[in-house]
Amino acid sequence: MFEKLSKLIDFLSEFLAHRKGLVPFFGIFLVGINFVLQYLPNGSFLVESNILLHLGVIVAVLGLMLARAL
């Protein structure tokens, strides 16, 4: 089990090392989706809780820190 996890971490590290802006871009994309959903007529849990906004900011910040480390 630890061998598979180690291989997965190695693969993700190699993948993200060449695409440093991918994770922050995904975070910004989540924030943009939250912005668009706020103006749709039917409010859902995603709109009321702003969960996509919060996840997007966290992912973007972690992505910037990860890009700096790689």
C-alpha positions in Angstrom: 0.0 0.0 0.0 2.8 2.4 0.9 4.5 1.6 -2.4 1.5 2.6 -4.4 1.2 5.8 -2.4 4.9 6.6 -2.9 4.5 6.0 -6.7 1.5 8.3 -6.8 3.3 11.1 -4.9 6.3 10.7 -7.2 4.1 10.9 -10.3 2.2 14.0 -9.0 5.5 15.7 -8.1 6.9 15.2 -11.6 3.6 16.2 -13.2 3.2 19.4 -11.2 6.9 20.4 -11.4 6.5 21.0 -15.1 3.0 22.7 -14.8 3.5 25.1 -11.9 0.5 27.3 -12.7 -2.0 24.5 -12.9 -3.1 24.3 -9.3 -3.4 28.1 -8.8 -5.3 28.3 -12.1 -7.7 25.6 -10.8 -8.3 27.6 -7.6 -9.0 30.8 -9.6 -11.4 28.7 -11.8 -13.3 27.6 -8.6 -13.6 31.2 -7.5 -14.9 32.2 -11.0 -17.5 29.4 -10.9 -18.7 30.7 -7.5 -19.0 34.2 -8.9 -21.1 33.0 -11.8 -23.3 30.8 -9.6 -24.2 33.7 -7.4 -26.2 35.4 -10.2 -28.2 32.3 -11.2 -31.8 32.4 -10.1 -32.0 29.3 -7.9 -29.8 29.4 -4.8 -28.3 26.2 -3.7 -26.0 25.0 -0.9 -23.0 26.0 -3.0 -24.1 29.5 -3.4 -25.4 30.0 0.2 -22.2 28.7 1.8 -19.7 30.0 -0.8 -17.9 26.7 -0.5 -16.4 27.0 -4.0 -15.0 30.5 -3.1 -13.4 29.1 0.1 -12.0 26.0 -1.6 -10.8 28.1 -4.6 -8.8 30.5 -2.3 -7.3 27.6 -0.3 -6.3 25.7 -3.5 -4.8 28.8 -5.1 -2.7 29.7 -2.1 -1.5 26.1 -1.6 -0.8 25.9 -5.3 1.3 29.1 -5.1 3.2 27.7 -2.2 3.7 24.4 -4.0 4.9 26.1 -7.1 7.4 28.0 -5.1 8.8 24.8 -3.5 9.0 22.9 -6.8 
